Amino acid sequence: MTNHEAGIISVASTLFLMEQLSSAIHLGIMVSNLNGEVFYRNNAFEKWLPDYPVENRLWLSQMQQYVEIGHATGFDLKDVSVQWLLQNKTGVETELEIIRLRQKYFFSLRYFPLLDDENKVSGIIEVSENITEKKETEKSLQQSRRFETVGRLASGIAHDFNNILQVINGHSEMLMELRKDDPRLIKSLDIIFSSGQKASSLTRQLLLFSRRQQKELRLINLGELLNGMEKILTRMLGEDIALVFNCNDAELFFEGDETQVVQIVMNLAINARDAMPEGGKITINVDLCEVDAATQRDFPYVPVGKYVSMQVSDTGCGIPDELLDHIFEPFFTTKEAGRGTGLGLATIYGIIKQHQGYINVSSKVNEGTTIDIYFPLSQYKRLAETAPVTVKPPEPGFKKKVLVVEDDESVRDLAFQVLSQYGYQVKCAVNVTQASQMAATEQFDLFLVDIVLPDGNGVNFIESLGGVNTGSAFILSSGYTEDKQQIKNTLSKGYSFLQKPFTINSLLFSCTEALKQKSDKLMR
């Protein structure tokens, strides 16, 4: 074998080894002369951009045309890197952010000198890495942490805000009862009370969007849920977007997590709004859909059965046919750079699948997009939520003793005034320590305890009671905070629960019912 043949075999072996190594570590490698003309490259680039005709130029040179204005690297290969390599014989590196076919990509690029036998620079080795997924994951993690922070902040604010609303609403009710013979004052007090109720509802709705919570299934009436979201959706979409609801009047229930269903509606509404930058119309239809063997031809992806269907249509720019198959992929987005992470529809898809539901998307460019979602219809119906009957003051001789354990002074005083006015003998404690000392020396018929207390929580306090208070009734109370698991534990143990902010009537009704249930239990 001649030296020339041995050299060819050696080069071929080296290139084969480079190909195997670069494939194993998912790197793109190009080797060029000093003019940037490539005489070797591996096949990583075709995998990154299958529809892009890779040329025999360095990757940086090929991708420069897709660099978005404002995101230039400041790295000119011919004017900077070659000279750098010639002078320093060392490597340089940069990152490249490009937008191609409305899709964002990130590449990490490193350059090394190719030295000949005389240790002179004879070419350039370019090592590329597709770091798109890494960048998007980092961005998603940062966004998730921001939402988590906002969620904790909103939860804390809601706890304090609901205590304030509790006092406003409670004293409004008390004044309405005391001054019911003054129509003008009653009208003003009614406005104050109604505004407080609306503020409470808004607090609850905002926490549905920001709160961290476990998946919690309940029977959901989709039409009712959407009607409750109409105001906040209208404000979010803006004046140039018309929002139309068409909901079947029938009570169509399915089992779902209300927070996640709200997230679906919000994400779809935001996507539709972004598809109509000059304004347009969003239509949301809710109806019963029954799929049988005959109609399944139109719904091949949906099994036979009855479904609650939600259709969200917009009059926006639409989605090209070639992109429809990719819209549920994580990090895929048709929005402009900086206007979305590409996680919205992927999240929606995941939530729907968790609910044993189905989704279909149809779209025409410049005409709009229609998204159909199907949730399995529940065979059960939610029990009617009836308001408690008006509670009358107790008969003379009523001497039930109540211990109110509440750290907020205004809420504590309100409960004291209301219960005292209705014949209860009321004492108050500001924390678990004080309440424990009082319960150890005195018998109470009823404990009204806030779940969140400065030195512990109400559930543990009740569990610790014994001795003279074993025959007592218990009511635990909480605002819209992160107490969901403790609330579930409360209900599972048979204790009564009173949601803040409560009305005077609901407070009195809860006390009456808790005492009655305890009495019935002791008589068995």
NULOGU-706893 format. One record per residue (C-alpha): residue in one letter; x, y, z. Coordinates in nm, 4 decimals, decimal comma. Example, Ala and Ser with C-alpha at 12.3 -4.5 7.8 and 13.67 -1.06 7.14 Angstrom:
% residues 2
{"A" {1,2300 -0,4500 0,7800}}
{"S" {1,3670 -0,1060 0,7140}}
END
This chain:
% residues 524
{"M" {0,0000 0,0000 0,0000}}
{"T" {0,1394 0,3386 -0,0976}}
{"N" {0,1649 0,6334 0,1414}}
{"H" {-0,0973 0,8128 -0,0686}}
{"E" {-0,3432 0,5208 -0,0373}}
{"A" {-0,2727 0,4967 0,3347}}
{"G" {-0,3398 0,8673 0,3672}}
{"I" {-0,6743 0,8339 0,1887}}
{"I" {-0,7739 0,5436 0,4135}}
{"S" {-0,6644 0,7433 0,7189}}
{"V" {-0,8711 1,0467 0,6132}}
{"A" {-1,1718 0,8234 0,5369}}
{"S" {-1,1415 0,6554 0,8795}}
{"T" {-1,1125 0,9929 1,0484}}
{"L" {-1,4227 1,1275 0,8713}}
{"F" {-1,6179 0,8102 0,9578}}
{"L" {-1,5158 0,8451 1,3226}}
{"M" {-1,6144 1,2146 1,3220}}
{"E" {-1,9546 1,1251 1,1762}}
{"Q" {-2,0188 0,8664 1,4483}}
{"L" {-1,9033 1,0947 1,7284}}
{"S" {-2,0996 1,3995 1,6115}}
{"S" {-2,4159 1,1919 1,5667}}
{"A" {-2,3795 1,0437 1,9138}}
{"I" {-2,3481 1,3850 2,0794}}
{"H" {-2,6013 1,5581 1,8503}}
{"L" {-2,3605 1,8170 1,7128}}
{"G" {-2,3332 1,9581 1,3649}}
{"I" {-1,9796 1,9727 1,2241}}
{"M" {-1,8556 2,1587 0,9169}}
{"V" {-1,4963 2,1925 0,8008}}
{"S" {-1,4109 2,4679 0,5530}}
{"N" {-1,1158 2,6407 0,3918}}
{"L" {-1,0314 2,9977 0,4865}}
{"N" {-1,2910 3,1296 0,2407}}
{"G" {-1,5687 2,9531 0,4281}}
{"E" {-1,6243 2,6906 0,1547}}
{"V" {-1,7185 2,3613 0,3221}}
{"F" {-1,5499 2,0400 0,2115}}
{"Y" {-1,6909 1,8242 0,4948}}
{"R" {-2,0142 1,8274 0,6949}}
{"N" {-2,2145 1,5641 0,8818}}
{"N" {-2,5903 1,5053 0,8505}}
{"A" {-2,7082 1,6814 1,1690}}
{"F" {-2,8251 1,9908 0,9803}}
{"E" {-3,0830 1,8037 0,7724}}
{"K" {-3,2288 1,6616 1,0950}}
{"W" {-3,2650 2,0096 1,2453}}
{"L" {-3,4255 2,1651 0,9355}}
{"P" {-3,5504 1,8790 0,7150}}
{"D" {-3,6985 2,1122 0,4519}}
{"Y" {-3,3896 2,3345 0,4258}}
{"P" {-3,1426 2,2688 0,1396}}
{"V" {-2,8103 2,2696 0,3224}}
{"E" {-2,5342 2,4386 0,1224}}
{"N" {-2,1571 2,3998 0,1300}}
{"R" {-2,1139 2,7142 0,3375}}
{"L" {-2,0596 2,7458 0,7093}}
{"W" {-2,3820 2,7280 0,9113}}
{"L" {-2,3415 3,0834 1,0421}}
{"S" {-2,3159 3,2137 0,6877}}
{"Q" {-2,6265 3,0215 0,5789}}
{"M" {-2,8372 3,1268 0,8774}}
{"Q" {-2,7500 3,4980 0,8717}}
{"Q" {-3,0452 3,5673 0,6386}}
{"Y" {-3,2879 3,4442 0,9074}}
{"V" {-3,1491 3,6529 1,1932}}
{"E" {-3,4304 3,8767 1,3160}}
{"I" {-3,3635 4,2491 1,3173}}
{"G" {-3,2564 4,3453 1,6668}}
{"H" {-3,1143 3,9991 1,7379}}
{"A" {-2,7954 4,0163 1,5309}}
{"T" {-2,4944 3,8440 1,6824}}
{"G" {-2,2431 4,1134 1,5986}}
{"F" {-2,0279 3,8293 1,4738}}
{"D" {-1,9136 3,8657 1,1139}}
{"L" {-1,7350 3,5457 1,0110}}
{"K" {-1,5146 3,6832 0,7330}}
{"D" {-1,4157 4,0076 0,9042}}
{"V" {-1,3727 3,8772 1,2576}}
{"S" {-1,3437 3,5035 1,3100}}
{"V" {-1,0950 3,4227 1,0338}}
{"Q" {-0,8654 3,7036 1,1412}}
{"W" {-0,9052 3,5987 1,5000}}
{"L" {-0,8135 3,2430 1,4169}}
{"L" {-0,5176 3,3482 1,2071}}
{"Q" {-0,3804 3,5732 1,4785}}
{"N" {-0,4594 3,3724 1,7896}}
{"K" {-0,5021 3,0131 1,6702}}
{"T" {-0,7748 2,9718 1,9274}}
{"G" {-1,1480 2,9234 1,9194}}
{"V" {-1,4366 3,1687 1,9328}}
{"E" {-1,8036 3,1030 2,0024}}
{"T" {-2,1406 3,2737 1,9739}}
{"E" {-2,5146 3,2084 1,9860}}
{"L" {-2,7488 3,2607 1,6956}}
{"E" {-3,1236 3,3318 1,7216}}
{"I" {-3,3152 3,2954 1,3960}}
{"I" {-3,6750 3,3048 1,2730}}
{"R" {-3,7536 3,0758 0,9812}}
{"L" {-4,1055 2,9987 0,8550}}
{"R" {-4,2392 3,1774 1,1666}}
{"Q" {-4,0534 2,9276 1,3848}}
{"K" {-3,7783 3,0321 1,6250}}
{"Y" {-3,4492 2,8411 1,6546}}
{"F" {-3,1397 2,8886 1,8692}}
{"F" {-2,7936 2,7617 1,7784}}
{"S" {-2,4699 2,7612 1,9714}}
{"L" {-2,1709 2,7989 1,7343}}
{"R" {-1,8064 2,7354 1,8154}}
{"Y" {-1,5097 2,7849 1,5818}}
{"F" {-1,1652 2,6273 1,5951}}
{"P" {-0,8644 2,6651 1,3667}}
{"L" {-0,7763 2,3765 1,1363}}
{"L" {-0,3958 2,3528 1,1490}}
{"D" {-0,1734 2,1951 0,8845}}
{"D" {0,1566 2,0076 0,9339}}
{"E" {0,3405 2,3385 0,9686}}
{"N" {0,1018 2,4547 1,2437}}
{"K" {-0,0480 2,7148 1,0160}}
{"V" {-0,4202 2,7840 0,9973}}
{"S" {-0,5485 2,6201 0,6789}}
{"G" {-0,9206 2,6144 0,7505}}
{"I" {-1,2015 2,6437 1,0004}}
{"I" {-1,3847 2,3815 1,2072}}
{"E" {-1,7409 2,4889 1,2936}}
{"V" {-1,9217 2,2972 1,5681}}
{"S" {-2,2957 2,3742 1,5906}}
{"E" {-2,5517 2,2726 1,8503}}
{"N" {-2,9285 2,3145 1,8265}}
{"I" {-3,0166 2,4574 2,1681}}
{"T" {-3,3768 2,5540 2,0824}}
{"E" {-3,5381 2,3094 2,3233}}
{"K" {-3,2977 2,4069 2,5998}}
{"K" {-3,3733 2,7773 2,5523}}
{"E" {-3,7501 2,7253 2,5437}}
{"T" {-3,7361 2,5011 2,8500}}
{"E" {-3,5391 2,7670 3,0372}}
{"K" {-3,7908 3,0315 2,9323}}
{"S" {-4,0827 2,8087 3,0310}}
{"L" {-3,9230 2,7410 3,3703}}
{"Q" {-3,8687 3,1123 3,4295}}
{"Q" {-4,2278 3,1849 3,3344}}
{"S" {-4,3506 2,9030 3,5591}}
{"R" {-4,1546 3,0472 3,8516}}
{"R" {-4,3002 3,3925 3,7845}}
{"F" {-4,6531 3,2473 3,7831}}
{"E" {-4,5779 3,0576 4,1036}}
{"T" {-4,4617 3,3790 4,2692}}
{"V" {-4,7682 3,5656 4,1455}}
{"G" {-4,9875 3,2803 4,2678}}
{"R" {-4,8417 3,2948 4,6190}}
{"L" {-4,8747 3,6725 4,6236}}
{"A" {-5,2354 3,6590 4,5005}}
{"S" {-5,3197 3,3936 4,7588}}
{"G" {-5,1820 3,6020 5,0430}}
{"I" {-5,3546 3,9173 4,9207}}
{"A" {-5,6833 3,7283 4,8798}}
{"H" {-5,6672 3,6033 5,2381}}
{"D" {-5,6349 3,9589 5,3723}}
{"F" {-5,8716 4,1066 5,1148}}
{"N" {-6,1454 3,8582 5,2007}}
{"N" {-6,1151 3,9461 5,5692}}
{"I" {-6,1682 4,3113 5,4728}}
{"L" {-6,4667 4,2177 5,2555}}
{"Q" {-6,6008 4,0077 5,5399}}
{"V" {-6,6133 4,3135 5,7641}}
{"I" {-6,7627 4,5420 5,4953}}
{"N" {-7,0324 4,2926 5,3986}}
{"G" {-7,1082 4,1887 5,7567}}
{"H" {-7,1570 4,5386 5,8937}}
{"S" {-7,3594 4,6349 5,5856}}
{"E" {-7,5965 4,3480 5,6635}}
{"M" {-7,6175 4,4464 6,0291}}
{"L" {-7,7042 4,8066 5,9395}}
{"M" {-7,9643 4,6907 5,6870}}
{"E" {-8,1320 4,4922 5,9618}}
{"L" {-8,1155 4,7774 6,2129}}
{"R" {-8,2292 5,0508 5,9711}}
{"K" {-8,4731 4,8596 5,7534}}
{"D" {-8,7306 5,1355 5,8055}}
{"D" {-8,5113 5,3865 5,6143}}
{"P" {-8,5490 5,3138 5,2380}}
{"R" {-8,2808 5,5599 5,1267}}
{"L" {-8,0208 5,4205 5,3638}}
{"I" {-8,1187 5,0634 5,2824}}
{"K" {-8,0613 5,1344 4,9113}}
{"S" {-7,7096 5,2651 4,9769}}
{"L" {-7,6288 4,9770 5,2114}}
{"D" {-7,7554 4,7288 4,9551}}
{"I" {-7,5213 4,8804 4,6926}}
{"I" {-7,2285 4,8497 4,9342}}
{"F" {-7,3173 4,4884 5,0151}}
{"S" {-7,3674 4,3947 4,6467}}
{"S" {-7,0345 4,5540 4,5517}}
{"G" {-6,8633 4,3569 4,8280}}
{"Q" {-7,0159 4,0343 4,6960}}
{"K" {-6,8923 4,1150 4,3447}}
{"A" {-6,5440 4,1880 4,4776}}
{"S" {-6,5457 3,8517 4,6546}}
{"S" {-6,6457 3,6769 4,3330}}
{"L" {-6,3699 3,8568 4,1407}}
{"T" {-6,1107 3,7514 4,3993}}
{"R" {-6,2172 3,3894 4,3645}}
{"Q" {-6,2014 3,4071 3,9860}}
{"L" {-5,8570 3,5671 3,9781}}
{"L" {-5,7233 3,2941 4,2053}}
{"L" {-5,8538 3,0313 3,9654}}
{"F" {-5,6040 3,1676 3,7103}}
{"S" {-5,3017 3,2081 3,9386}}
{"R" {-5,3324 2,9595 4,2244}}
{"R" {-5,1287 2,6435 4,2589}}
{"Q" {-5,3652 2,3591 4,3363}}
{"Q" {-5,4121 1,9879 4,2899}}
{"K" {-5,6483 1,8548 4,0281}}
{"E" {-5,9939 1,8494 4,1824}}
{"L" {-6,2821 1,6922 3,9887}}
{"R" {-6,6367 1,8108 4,0319}}
{"L" {-6,9500 1,8270 3,8190}}
{"I" {-6,9260 2,1298 3,5911}}
{"N" {-7,2067 2,3008 3,4034}}
{"L" {-7,0044 2,4431 3,1129}}
{"G" {-7,2634 2,7022 3,0109}}
{"E" {-7,2872 2,8296 3,3682}}
{"L" {-6,9079 2,8472 3,3974}}
{"L" {-6,8732 3,0450 3,0724}}
{"N" {-7,1465 3,2900 3,1690}}
{"G" {-6,9565 3,3575 3,4908}}
{"M" {-6,6402 3,4307 3,2880}}
{"E" {-6,8043 3,6675 3,0396}}
{"K" {-6,7067 3,9941 3,2098}}
{"I" {-6,3432 3,9071 3,2690}}
{"L" {-6,3098 3,7678 2,9128}}
{"T" {-6,4628 4,0837 2,7653}}
{"R" {-6,2167 4,3043 2,9527}}
{"M" {-5,9228 4,0847 2,8559}}
{"L" {-6,0096 4,0711 2,4848}}
{"G" {-6,0548 4,4463 2,4411}}
{"E" {-6,3143 4,6634 2,2726}}
{"D" {-6,2251 4,5623 1,9164}}
{"I" {-6,3140 4,1950 1,9764}}
{"A" {-6,6814 4,0949 1,9804}}
{"L" {-6,7538 3,7990 2,2107}}
{"V" {-7,0669 3,5908 2,1469}}
{"F" {-7,1947 3,3046 2,3668}}
{"N" {-7,4456 3,0457 2,2428}}
{"C" {-7,5103 2,8018 2,5259}}
{"N" {-7,7675 2,5224 2,5308}}
{"D" {-8,0168 2,5965 2,8073}}
{"A" {-8,0100 2,2336 2,9187}}
{"E" {-7,7943 2,1538 3,2225}}
{"L" {-7,5042 1,9723 3,0578}}
{"F" {-7,2614 1,8415 3,3180}}
{"F" {-6,9230 1,6714 3,2909}}
{"E" {-6,6614 1,5795 3,5481}}
{"G" {-6,3698 1,8178 3,5427}}
{"D" {-6,1277 2,0391 3,7286}}
{"E" {-6,2783 2,3874 3,7160}}
{"T" {-5,9416 2,5643 3,7306}}
{"Q" {-5,8078 2,3668 3,4356}}
{"V" {-6,1255 2,4162 3,2307}}
{"V" {-6,0998 2,7911 3,2941}}
{"Q" {-5,7382 2,7702 3,1742}}
{"I" {-5,8551 2,6074 2,8493}}
{"V" {-6,1075 2,8839 2,7826}}
{"M" {-5,8580 3,1598 2,8671}}
{"N" {-5,5848 3,0150 2,6436}}
{"L" {-5,8231 2,9679 2,3508}}
{"A" {-5,9560 3,3217 2,3914}}
{"I" {-5,6034 3,4671 2,3997}}
{"N" {-5,5008 3,2682 2,0901}}
{"A" {-5,8112 3,3870 1,9047}}
{"R" {-5,7478 3,7475 2,0057}}
{"D" {-5,3857 3,7317 1,8874}}
{"A" {-5,5046 3,5962 1,5508}}
{"M" {-5,7153 3,9127 1,5037}}
{"P" {-5,4778 4,2084 1,5559}}
{"E" {-5,7205 4,4426 1,3790}}
{"G" {-6,0261 4,3165 1,5670}}
{"G" {-6,2865 4,0531 1,4913}}
{"K" {-6,5362 3,8162 1,6466}}
{"I" {-6,5057 3,5174 1,8812}}
{"T" {-6,8024 3,2818 1,9067}}
{"I" {-6,8279 3,0177 2,1800}}
{"N" {-7,0985 2,7522 2,1422}}
{"V" {-7,1892 2,4954 2,4087}}
{"D" {-7,4203 2,2078 2,3193}}
{"L" {-7,4924 1,8372 2,3572}}
{"C" {-7,3203 1,6191 2,0978}}
{"E" {-7,4235 1,2570 2,0547}}
{"V" {-7,1902 1,0371 1,8521}}
{"D" {-7,3351 0,7073 1,7260}}
{"A" {-7,2231 0,4588 1,4623}}
{"A" {-7,3772 0,6680 1,1839}}
{"T" {-7,2400 1,0069 1,2879}}
{"Q" {-6,9008 0,8679 1,3831}}
{"R" {-6,7952 0,9070 1,0191}}
{"D" {-6,7806 1,2818 1,0866}}
{"F" {-6,6029 1,2286 1,4205}}
{"P" {-6,3651 0,9344 1,3590}}
{"Y" {-6,1454 1,0331 1,6540}}
{"V" {-6,4358 1,0401 1,9050}}
{"P" {-6,5792 0,7121 2,0463}}
{"V" {-6,9528 0,6507 2,0429}}
{"G" {-7,1270 0,8297 2,3306}}
{"K" {-7,2730 1,1570 2,4546}}
{"Y" {-7,0531 1,4632 2,4990}}
{"V" {-7,0661 1,8213 2,6179}}
{"S" {-6,9200 2,0077 2,3216}}
{"M" {-6,7563 2,3496 2,3243}}
{"Q" {-6,6798 2,5172 1,9938}}
{"V" {-6,4561 2,8265 1,9844}}
{"S" {-6,4452 3,0089 1,6492}}
{"D" {-6,2648 3,3249 1,5446}}
{"T" {-6,2470 3,5389 1,2301}}
{"G" {-5,8688 3,5672 1,2404}}
{"C" {-5,5793 3,4976 1,0064}}
{"G" {-5,6152 3,1182 1,0191}}
{"I" {-5,3483 2,8478 1,0184}}
{"P" {-5,1898 2,7065 0,6991}}
{"D" {-5,2607 2,3391 0,6280}}
{"E" {-4,8940 2,2423 0,6560}}
{"L" {-4,8818 2,3722 1,0152}}
{"L" {-5,2053 2,2194 1,1475}}
{"D" {-5,0402 1,8846 1,2251}}
{"H" {-4,7855 2,0571 1,4492}}
{"I" {-4,9976 2,2954 1,6583}}
{"F" {-5,0145 2,0663 1,9639}}
{"E" {-4,6394 2,0118 1,9746}}
{"P" {-4,4601 2,1736 2,2708}}
{"F" {-4,2794 2,4980 2,1792}}
{"F" {-4,4489 2,5135 1,8388}}
{"T" {-4,6116 2,8506 1,7742}}
{"T" {-4,7445 3,0415 1,4739}}
{"K" {-4,7160 3,3698 1,6623}}
{"E" {-4,4448 3,6252 1,6039}}
{"A" {-4,1272 3,5980 1,8046}}
{"G" {-4,1675 3,7140 2,1613}}
{"R" {-4,5473 3,6738 2,1628}}
{"G" {-4,5748 3,3165 2,2810}}
{"T" {-4,3843 3,0169 2,4158}}
{"G" {-4,5675 2,7575 2,2066}}
{"L" {-4,6981 2,5859 2,5207}}
{"G" {-5,0609 2,7074 2,5156}}
{"L" {-5,2188 2,4507 2,2823}}
{"A" {-4,9896 2,1753 2,4099}}
{"T" {-5,1166 2,2486 2,7614}}
{"I" {-5,4783 2,2519 2,6407}}
{"Y" {-5,4285 1,9176 2,4677}}
{"G" {-5,2847 1,7654 2,7845}}
{"I" {-5,5704 1,8934 3,0022}}
{"I" {-5,8360 1,7644 2,7611}}
{"K" {-5,6764 1,4202 2,7498}}
{"Q" {-5,6664 1,4112 3,1309}}
{"H" {-6,0427 1,4704 3,1204}}
{"Q" {-6,0925 1,1821 2,8710}}
{"G" {-6,1927 1,4441 2,6157}}
{"Y" {-6,1155 1,5114 2,2493}}
{"I" {-6,0186 1,8147 2,0445}}
{"N" {-6,0314 1,8946 1,6736}}
{"V" {-5,9008 2,2019 1,4909}}
{"S" {-6,0067 2,3264 1,1482}}
{"S" {-5,8798 2,6443 0,9893}}
{"K" {-5,8652 2,8427 0,6659}}
{"V" {-5,6095 3,1095 0,5967}}
{"N" {-5,7604 3,4611 0,6166}}
{"E" {-6,0971 3,3176 0,7220}}
{"G" {-6,0455 3,1968 1,0768}}
{"T" {-6,0068 2,8952 1,3019}}
{"T" {-6,2597 2,6689 1,4719}}
{"I" {-6,1689 2,4486 1,7682}}
{"D" {-6,4108 2,1777 1,8831}}
{"I" {-6,3680 2,0207 2,2264}}
{"Y" {-6,5686 1,7226 2,3573}}
{"F" {-6,6024 1,6248 2,7243}}
{"P" {-6,7858 1,3008 2,8174}}
{"L" {-7,1354 1,3870 2,9401}}
{"S" {-7,1872 1,2913 3,3055}}
{"Q" {-7,4854 1,0769 3,3967}}
{"Y" {-7,5097 1,2655 3,7252}}
{"K" {-7,6361 1,6146 3,7947}}
{"R" {-7,5085 1,8509 4,0560}}
{"L" {-7,7366 1,8964 4,3525}}
{"A" {-7,9083 2,2323 4,3549}}
{"E" {-7,7208 2,4840 4,5657}}
{"T" {-7,9962 2,6393 4,7755}}
{"A" {-7,9403 2,9391 5,0000}}
{"P" {-7,9935 2,8717 5,3703}}
{"V" {-8,3291 2,9767 5,5085}}
{"T" {-8,3441 3,2908 5,7166}}
{"V" {-8,2454 3,2115 6,0734}}
{"K" {-8,4693 3,3479 6,3475}}
{"P" {-8,3332 3,4556 6,6878}}
{"P" {-8,3386 3,1664 6,9390}}
{"E" {-8,6034 3,1300 7,2041}}
{"P" {-8,5477 3,2742 7,5546}}
{"G" {-8,3245 3,0519 7,7643}}
{"F" {-8,0925 2,9773 7,4700}}
{"K" {-7,7473 2,9743 7,6306}}
{"K" {-7,5153 2,8004 7,3858}}
{"K" {-7,1539 2,8922 7,4485}}
{"V" {-6,9305 2,9668 7,1482}}
{"L" {-6,5550 3,0156 7,1249}}
{"V" {-6,4527 3,2192 6,8207}}
{"V" {-6,0864 3,1612 6,7276}}
{"E" {-5,9861 3,4275 6,4724}}
{"D" {-5,6656 3,6318 6,4433}}
{"D" {-5,8175 3,9189 6,2421}}
{"E" {-5,9595 4,1649 6,4946}}
{"S" {-6,2307 4,3085 6,2665}}
{"V" {-6,3616 3,9652 6,1623}}
{"R" {-6,3467 3,8466 6,5243}}
{"D" {-6,5465 4,1476 6,6459}}
{"L" {-6,8036 4,1020 6,3686}}
{"A" {-6,8626 3,7366 6,4628}}
{"F" {-6,8860 3,8369 6,8310}}
{"Q" {-7,1486 4,1054 6,7598}}
{"V" {-7,3627 3,8877 6,5330}}
{"L" {-7,3642 3,5793 6,7543}}
{"S" {-7,4168 3,7813 7,0736}}
{"Q" {-7,7093 3,9628 6,9124}}
{"Y" {-7,8707 3,6268 6,8373}}
{"G" {-7,8432 3,4937 7,1933}}
{"Y" {-7,5104 3,3072 7,1935}}
{"Q" {-7,2689 3,3461 7,4834}}
{"V" {-6,9509 3,4311 7,2961}}
{"K" {-6,5852 3,4353 7,3927}}
{"C" {-6,2941 3,5001 7,1593}}
{"A" {-5,9333 3,3859 7,1164}}
{"V" {-5,6726 3,5295 6,8814}}
{"N" {-5,4584 3,2184 6,8311}}
{"V" {-5,4235 2,8456 6,9034}}
{"T" {-5,2327 2,8979 7,2294}}
{"Q" {-5,4986 3,1213 7,3812}}
{"A" {-5,7821 2,9007 7,2529}}
{"S" {-5,6194 2,5871 7,4000}}
{"Q" {-5,5873 2,7511 7,7422}}
{"M" {-5,9534 2,8562 7,7381}}
{"A" {-6,0769 2,5154 7,6162}}
{"A" {-5,8843 2,3367 7,8911}}
{"T" {-6,0760 2,5125 8,1679}}
{"E" {-6,4183 2,5773 8,0168}}
{"Q" {-6,6782 2,3838 7,8211}}
{"F" {-6,8044 2,5251 7,4905}}
{"D" {-7,0972 2,4004 7,2874}}
{"L" {-6,9523 2,5296 6,9613}}
{"F" {-6,6102 2,6258 6,8244}}
{"L" {-6,5846 2,8622 6,5246}}
{"V" {-6,2200 2,8348 6,4183}}
{"D" {-6,0215 2,9948 6,1358}}
{"I" {-5,8031 2,7389 5,9581}}
{"V" {-5,5010 2,9705 5,9186}}
{"L" {-5,3778 3,1036 6,2545}}
{"P" {-5,0483 3,2705 6,3516}}
{"D" {-4,9238 2,9807 6,5664}}
{"G" {-5,0857 2,6804 6,3973}}
{"N" {-5,3965 2,5785 6,2078}}
{"G" {-5,7534 2,5193 6,3088}}
{"V" {-5,7712 2,1558 6,1982}}
{"N" {-5,4854 2,0519 6,4271}}
{"F" {-5,6311 2,2577 6,7113}}
{"I" {-5,9679 2,0821 6,6896}}
{"E" {-5,7981 1,7424 6,6685}}
{"S" {-5,6078 1,8218 6,9890}}
{"L" {-5,9203 1,9038 7,1935}}
{"G" {-6,0404 1,6559 7,4525}}
{"G" {-6,1735 1,6350 7,8045}}
{"V" {-6,4664 1,8642 7,8752}}
{"N" {-6,5103 1,9592 7,5069}}
{"T" {-6,5587 1,6146 7,3567}}
{"G" {-6,9319 1,6844 7,3011}}
{"S" {-6,8781 2,0144 7,1201}}
{"A" {-6,9713 2,1055 6,7631}}
{"F" {-6,7058 2,2494 6,5318}}
{"I" {-6,7053 2,4882 6,2353}}
{"L" {-6,3862 2,5652 6,0486}}
{"S" {-6,3634 2,8748 5,8319}}
{"S" {-6,1279 2,9932 5,5576}}
{"G" {-6,0938 3,2399 5,2726}}
{"Y" {-5,9813 3,1596 4,9181}}
{"T" {-5,6282 3,0615 5,0129}}
{"E" {-5,4045 2,7595 4,9596}}
{"D" {-5,5942 2,5576 5,2238}}
{"K" {-5,7676 2,3151 4,9857}}
{"Q" {-5,6180 1,9975 5,1308}}
{"Q" {-5,6962 2,1067 5,4853}}
{"I" {-6,0511 2,1944 5,3804}}
{"K" {-6,0914 1,8447 5,2309}}
{"N" {-5,9589 1,6941 5,5538}}
{"T" {-6,2084 1,9053 5,7478}}
{"L" {-6,5056 1,7795 5,5485}}
{"S" {-6,3852 1,4183 5,5514}}
{"K" {-6,3700 1,4231 5,9327}}
{"G" {-6,7318 1,5399 5,9526}}
{"Y" {-6,6644 1,8986 6,0619}}
{"S" {-6,8684 2,1846 5,9198}}
{"F" {-6,6967 2,4353 5,6908}}
{"L" {-6,7844 2,8040 5,6413}}
{"Q" {-6,6325 2,9825 5,3414}}
{"K" {-6,5149 3,3408 5,3856}}
{"P" {-6,6402 3,5994 5,3275}}
{"F" {-6,9649 3,4678 5,4755}}
{"T" {-7,2966 3,6448 5,5169}}
{"I" {-7,4622 3,6919 5,8555}}
{"N" {-7,7335 3,4505 5,7509}}
{"S" {-7,4850 3,1803 5,6434}}
{"L" {-7,2931 3,2224 5,9718}}
{"L" {-7,6094 3,1784 6,1795}}
{"F" {-7,7310 2,8917 5,9635}}
{"S" {-7,3943 2,7109 5,9953}}
{"C" {-7,4016 2,7453 6,3734}}
{"T" {-7,7599 2,6170 6,3970}}
{"E" {-7,6872 2,3190 6,1683}}
{"A" {-7,3600 2,2250 6,3410}}
{"L" {-7,5286 2,2208 6,6827}}
{"K" {-7,8265 2,0254 6,5495}}
{"Q" {-7,6065 1,7620 6,3815}}
{"K" {-7,3993 1,7213 6,6995}}
{"S" {-7,7143 1,6864 6,9098}}
{"D" {-7,8614 1,4249 6,6732}}
{"K" {-7,5352 1,2317 6,6789}}
{"L" {-7,5210 1,2254 7,0612}}
{"M" {-7,8834 1,1041 7,0844}}
{"R" {-7,8189 0,7994 6,8624}}
END
